[in-house]
Amino acid sequence: MQTLNVGAGRTDQEYHAAEEQRRADLLTESKHDANYFFVAAVLAAIGTGIFLMRLNILVSIGAIDLLSFYGRRLGGEFHALVMYGAAFAWVAILVGLGFAAQRGYRWAFLAGLVLYGADMVPLALTISWASLGVHAFFLLKWYQGQKALQDLQEAAAG
Protein backbone atom coordinates (compact mmCIF):
# COMPACT_ATOMS: atom_id res chain seq x y z
CA MET A 1 0.00 0.00 0.00
CA GLN A 2 1.35 3.39 -0.95
CA THR A 3 0.94 6.57 1.12
CA LEU A 4 0.03 9.75 -0.67
CA ASN A 5 2.41 12.65 -0.28
CA VAL A 6 0.33 15.84 -0.27
CA GLY A 7 3.27 18.08 -1.16
CA ALA A 8 4.48 15.83 -3.96
CA GLY A 9 5.63 17.65 -7.02
CA ARG A 10 6.42 20.90 -5.21
CA THR A 11 9.86 22.22 -4.59
CA ASP A 12 10.92 23.55 -1.22
CA GLN A 13 10.68 27.08 -2.56
CA GLU A 14 7.11 26.53 -3.72
CA TYR A 15 6.21 24.98 -0.38
CA HIS A 16 7.68 27.91 1.58
CA ALA A 17 5.98 30.41 -0.73
CA ALA A 18 2.64 28.67 -0.17
CA GLU A 19 3.17 28.71 3.61
CA GLU A 20 4.04 32.42 3.54
CA GLN A 21 0.89 33.10 1.53
CA ARG A 22 -1.15 31.09 4.02
CA ARG A 23 0.29 33.12 6.92
CA ALA A 24 -0.42 36.37 5.09
CA ASP A 25 -4.00 35.25 4.43
CA LEU A 26 -4.53 34.36 8.09
CA LEU A 27 -3.20 37.75 9.18
CA THR A 28 -5.45 39.55 6.70
CA GLU A 29 -8.44 37.51 7.86
CA SER A 30 -7.81 38.32 11.53
CA LYS A 31 -7.46 42.04 10.77
CA HIS A 32 -10.69 41.94 8.78
CA ASP A 33 -12.49 40.27 11.69
CA ALA A 34 -10.99 42.85 14.08
CA ASN A 35 -12.78 45.58 12.13
CA TYR A 36 -16.06 44.19 13.43
CA PHE A 37 -15.19 45.66 16.83
CA PHE A 38 -15.48 49.10 15.26
CA VAL A 39 -18.74 48.18 13.55
CA ALA A 40 -20.07 46.96 16.90
CA ALA A 41 -18.95 50.22 18.54
CA VAL A 42 -20.81 52.34 15.97
CA LEU A 43 -23.93 50.19 16.28
CA ALA A 44 -23.71 50.37 20.09
CA ALA A 45 -23.44 54.15 19.89
CA ILE A 46 -26.54 54.27 17.67
CA GLY A 47 -28.42 51.81 19.89
CA THR A 48 -27.69 53.72 23.09
CA GLY A 49 -28.29 57.23 21.77
CA ILE A 50 -24.76 58.59 21.83
CA PHE A 51 -25.12 59.86 18.24
CA LEU A 52 -28.08 62.05 19.24
CA MET A 53 -30.47 59.50 17.81
CA ARG A 54 -31.46 56.22 19.32
CA LEU A 55 -32.32 53.31 17.10
CA ASN A 56 -32.49 50.21 19.23
CA ILE A 57 -34.78 48.06 17.11
CA LEU A 58 -32.03 45.85 15.69
CA VAL A 59 -29.21 47.11 17.85
CA SER A 60 -29.43 46.94 21.59
CA ILE A 61 -27.02 46.38 24.45
CA GLY A 62 -28.59 44.16 27.10
CA ALA A 63 -26.59 45.55 30.02
CA ILE A 64 -27.51 49.13 29.05
CA ASP A 65 -31.19 48.17 28.68
CA LEU A 66 -31.27 46.59 32.13
CA LEU A 67 -29.46 49.58 33.60
CA SER A 68 -32.03 51.85 31.97
CA PHE A 69 -34.93 49.80 33.32
CA TYR A 70 -33.69 49.32 36.87
CA GLY A 71 -31.52 52.42 37.12
CA ARG A 72 -34.40 54.88 37.08
CA ARG A 73 -35.24 54.05 40.66
CA LEU A 74 -31.62 53.98 41.74
CA GLY A 75 -30.21 56.90 39.74
CA GLY A 76 -32.87 59.53 40.22
CA GLU A 77 -31.69 62.82 38.78
CA PHE A 78 -28.37 61.34 37.65
CA HIS A 79 -30.01 58.59 35.61
CA ALA A 80 -29.22 60.14 32.22
CA LEU A 81 -25.61 60.80 33.22
CA VAL A 82 -25.18 57.21 34.38
CA MET A 83 -26.74 55.90 31.16
CA TYR A 84 -24.52 57.95 28.87
CA GLY A 85 -21.47 57.12 30.98
CA ALA A 86 -22.17 53.40 30.70
CA ALA A 87 -22.78 53.74 26.96
CA PHE A 88 -19.54 55.66 26.45
CA ALA A 89 -17.65 53.06 28.49
CA TRP A 90 -19.13 50.24 26.38
CA VAL A 91 -18.15 51.96 23.12
CA ALA A 92 -14.67 52.81 24.43
CA ILE A 93 -14.07 49.19 25.44
CA LEU A 94 -15.09 47.99 21.98
CA VAL A 95 -12.82 50.51 20.25
CA GLY A 96 -9.92 49.55 22.51
CA LEU A 97 -10.49 45.87 21.83
CA GLY A 98 -10.63 46.64 18.11
CA PHE A 99 -7.21 48.32 18.15
CA ALA A 100 -5.73 45.49 20.20
CA ALA A 101 -7.23 42.87 17.87
CA GLN A 102 -5.85 44.64 14.80
CA ARG A 103 -2.38 44.50 16.36
CA GLY A 104 -2.74 40.72 16.58
CA TYR A 105 -3.59 40.22 20.24
CA ARG A 106 -5.73 37.11 20.51
CA TRP A 107 -6.90 38.05 24.03
CA ALA A 108 -8.80 40.99 22.52
CA PHE A 109 -10.96 38.64 20.47
CA LEU A 110 -11.47 36.41 23.49
CA ALA A 111 -12.46 39.42 25.63
CA GLY A 112 -14.98 40.43 22.96
CA LEU A 113 -16.40 36.92 22.99
CA VAL A 114 -16.81 37.01 26.76
CA LEU A 115 -18.24 40.55 26.75
CA TYR A 116 -20.85 39.92 24.08
CA GLY A 117 -21.57 36.39 25.29
CA ALA A 118 -22.35 37.74 28.74
CA ASP A 119 -24.44 40.55 27.24
CA MET A 120 -26.64 38.00 25.48
CA VAL A 121 -28.13 36.98 28.85
CA PRO A 122 -29.75 40.38 29.53
CA LEU A 123 -30.84 40.54 25.88
CA ALA A 124 -32.63 37.23 26.32
CA LEU A 125 -34.28 38.59 29.47
CA THR A 126 -35.50 41.69 27.62
CA ILE A 127 -36.65 39.50 24.71
CA SER A 128 -34.67 41.38 22.08
CA TRP A 129 -34.39 38.64 19.47
CA ALA A 130 -33.03 40.80 16.65
CA SER A 131 -30.26 42.09 18.91
CA LEU A 132 -29.45 38.52 19.90
CA GLY A 133 -28.91 37.77 16.22
CA VAL A 134 -26.60 40.76 15.81
CA HIS A 135 -24.65 39.69 18.90
CA ALA A 136 -24.37 36.14 17.55
CA PHE A 137 -22.99 37.50 14.26
CA PHE A 138 -20.28 39.46 16.09
CA LEU A 139 -19.47 36.42 18.23
CA LEU A 140 -19.00 34.35 15.08
CA LYS A 141 -16.71 36.94 13.47
CA TRP A 142 -14.61 37.38 16.61
CA TYR A 143 -14.34 33.61 17.04
CA GLN A 144 -13.09 33.38 13.46
CA GLY A 145 -10.59 36.17 14.11
CA GLN A 146 -9.11 34.53 17.18
CA LYS A 147 -9.02 31.19 15.37
CA ALA A 148 -7.07 32.78 12.50
CA LEU A 149 -4.56 34.19 15.00
CA GLN A 150 -4.29 30.80 16.69
CA ASP A 151 -3.62 29.12 13.34
CA LEU A 152 -1.07 31.81 12.52
CA GLN A 153 0.76 31.20 15.80
CA GLU A 154 0.76 27.46 15.17
CA ALA A 155 2.06 27.96 11.62
CA ALA A 156 4.85 30.21 12.87
CA ALA A 157 5.83 27.69 15.54
CA GLY A 158 5.73 24.69 13.23
Secondary structure, 3 states (H helix, E strand, C coil): CCCCCCCCCCCHHHHHHHHHHHHHHHHHHHHHHHHHHHHHHHHHHHHHCCCCCCCCCCCCCHHHHHHHHHHHHHHHHHHHHHHHHHHHHHHHHHHHHHHHHHCCCHHHHHHHHHHHHHHHHHHHHCCCHHHHHHHHHHHHHHHHHHHHHHHHHHHHHC
